[in-house]
Amino acid sequence: MWRTAAVEILILAVVIYYAFRFVRGTRGAPVVTGFIVVLAAFALGTTLLDLKVLRWLLGTFSAFFAVAVVVIFQPELRRMLAELGNLPLFSSAHEQRENIEVIIQTVERLADVRIGALIAIEQTIQLNEAVESGIKVDCEATPEMLETIFFPNNAIHDGGVLIKGDRITQAACIFPLTQRADLSKSLGTRHRAAIGLSEETDAVVVVVSEETGAISHAYKGQFTRSVTLEQLRAFLTSVLVSPAKNRHWLRWVRTRVVEPAKPNV
């Protein structure tokens, strides 16, 4: 019996830990904290003061609380389920590092001549549903191609670019703007669009300011402004390159499950 209880406690602890870790840093985090504090205070107060009617109401309306959680945290739940259903199993660390260098070279060139840019790197969540309009490109992602897209007076320079792996999938995309009120008023539309997309998806968004040439990045609602190329490289590597301990498992899945065994001849 005690073993079963221990397993249940362990499972609940892991679920709660990863749930908090997932929403931490997103715009839903303060709502989660407030909701849990109010609910815990209400439950503790009814127990300590032996408020039977309120305790009965709390138990009766627990199902409505569950529905409220689904409604309030729908974006976060949708993003979490999408991440579980779109695990990136087949991109190697070497390929990811090459893709990162393409981004680094692009933003370096654009920052030097103060050409604005907005680049979203797709991860587990498909970005097609999160962006509006956009022109399908489907070409190899190279610094030269990205420079051409963002060059002023180009027909598709205004808007964001979507990158998936080593391919540019769309250009001239309109990203959702963040609704946060605590941001500096000096941030322009590009920066607010970068934050907005990172709040709704797990994409990594890189921004080059047209006014100052400053490089910034946004990820899961967190916005970091005016970073150096080395800081950007370190950040992209930490997010996009799989840890070494996971690559062994991915290699095993690829060789044992995905790739069919070669018949003996």
Beta strands, then each sheet from edge to edge (+ up, - down):
strand 1: 117-121
strand 2: 132-140
strand 3: 160-164
strand 4: 167-174
strand 5: 204-208
strand 6: 215-219
strand 7: 222-227
sheet 1: 2+ 4- 3+ 1+ 5- 6+ 7-
end
